[in-house]
Amino acid sequence: MSESELPRNEWPERAEVVVVGAGHNSLVCAAYLAKAGLEVLVLEAGPTVGGNTRTEELTLPGFAHDSCSSAHVLIQSNPLVRDDELGLLADYGLRYLVTDPAVVLPQADGDVLVMHPDVDATCAELARWSEHDATAFRSMIETWRGGLAAAHGRWSSNLPQPRDGITGQYLRLRERSAWDVVHETFEHPVVRSFVLWMAMATIQDPRRPGTGFLPSSLSSGRVDFGWTTPVGGSQALPDALARLIEDHGGRVVCSAPVSEVEVDGSGTRAVRTTDGRRVEVGRALVSGGHLAQLPAMLTGAQPPADLVTARDAWRPGLSVLAVHAALRSDLSFGSAGVASTAAGYGTVEGMTRHVDRHNAGELETDDPWLLVVNQTFADPGRAPAGATFKILTLAPYDLADGRSWTDVKERYGERLVSLVAERCAGLDAGDILSMRTESPVDVAGHNPHNLGGSCHGGEFWLDGRVVAGWPRYDTGIPGLFVTGATTHPGGSVSGRPGRNAARTVLRSLGLDPLDVMGPT
């Protein structure tokens, strides 16, 4: 029997390349390797592919919720999608919607700041609060587009940077904090809150050095692409990748958790699953699992120094809490009833207090950073009988007062919903058909990659610096490579860790990455 004829719950005993995990980055890596002609086997622990890009019926039947990621903005500038390098758009049915509004920020007085996927329209909106800040916002976007975006693309792709003025300007911006950039650039408290809210979308403390590029990069992304929504849900991306892999002779197997990676002095030999099955690794193993867990999976040799350093340097960073709900209809914000796929809540003072309380193990109940997502406004097919709704926010994994999240989460979720309802219509008690709050502990249980309740891969403390992703994709073990949200450039739906890892694997095997991807 050929491998293509194997039953769905079986897999070959040997593969040229074994990829552990089927999150979107693992699948991106596997897809490039399969297109390059390598025999690829993907082993996923869960019952479906996707990791943090899953879409699930979390509340009621027929209501398709994105359990973690919702916007696919960052991946739009990745050549994977920008140039459709793998044909996901042309051949595999992946479709994205650019939303207008990109995002709205409802104010306490009933007004609504509306960001559009258009710089002129957004600046006209900001001018209602401050002409100075509208001009400053335009300048920030133009400066980013004028060369900093290209430098950021090279950085995200883990490519060498030229030694020129633009690169120096970009690197200096990276050394700063988003807090300082926002306060030096903008004057009005509403505009400052808007840009700082945007800068926190990758779940990092905006006061930390190293976040100074986020106001520019994330604002520019929304101006260019809105709240980019995959038709059908986040699941559309991993599903398209899995189809591509199998069309190129690969295999994607779910419910196949890998528990051990066999290594010896010459390199990576095999993997074993929890039920005792063994798969021999022919040329390369790519682990999309968590870097803090990989060293403990190695058998036959001690973990190399680089993986030990990665394990010991990793921290969860800011953990998250999510509220999912099935609604009778979509929301509208402010006294004018503005409809939008995404909305932001939080002032500068409230957001910074929120981060401080998170770090102290406390809850912010008055003015937290909130991301509100109403995906069915743009993609009504996700809930033909109503609407889907989500709140994403920060919350400590462990509560300082010793309470269990089991006893706290429902009441806290209700409090967050009430805060959102103060500035929108559609969240009265009769509008909510079903609601589910996932604490940071639940978020960690939902996906084993979400250690400590972190859905963005956490961070590494290296040489006095905080780094969002581990800076290399090879390891001290020949034939063992890594990808995923714990590798450069870190979390979010960017596909960069997967594409970067594929380039590293191809080069190590003597293959030319330019056969399947562009140079940037």
Secondary structure, 3 states (H helix, E strand, C coil): CCHHHCCCCCCCCEEEEEEECCEHHHHHHHHHHHHCCCCEEEECCCCCCEHHHCEECCCCCCCCEECCCCCCCHHHHCHHHHCCCCCHHHHCCCCEECCCCCEEEECCCCCEEEECCCHHHHHHHHCCCCHHHHHHHHHHHHHHHHHHHHHHHHHHCCCCCCCCHHHHHHHHHHHCCHHHHHHHHCCCHHHHHHHHHHHHHHCCCCCCCCCCCHHHHHHHHHHHHCCCEECCCCCHHHHHHHHHHHHCCCEEECCCCEEEEEEECCEEEEEEECCCCEEEEEEEEEECCCCCCHHHHEECCCCCHHHHHHHHHEECCCCEEEEEEEECCCCEECCCCECCCEEEECCHHHHHHHHHHHHCCCCCCCCCCEEEECHHHCCHHHCCCCEEEEEEEECCCCCCCCCCHHHHHHHHHHHHHHHHHCCEECCCHHHEEEEEEECHHHHHHHCCCCHHHCCCCCEEEECCEEECCECCCECCCCCEEECCCCECCCCCCCCHHHHHHHHHHHHHCCCCHHHCCCCC
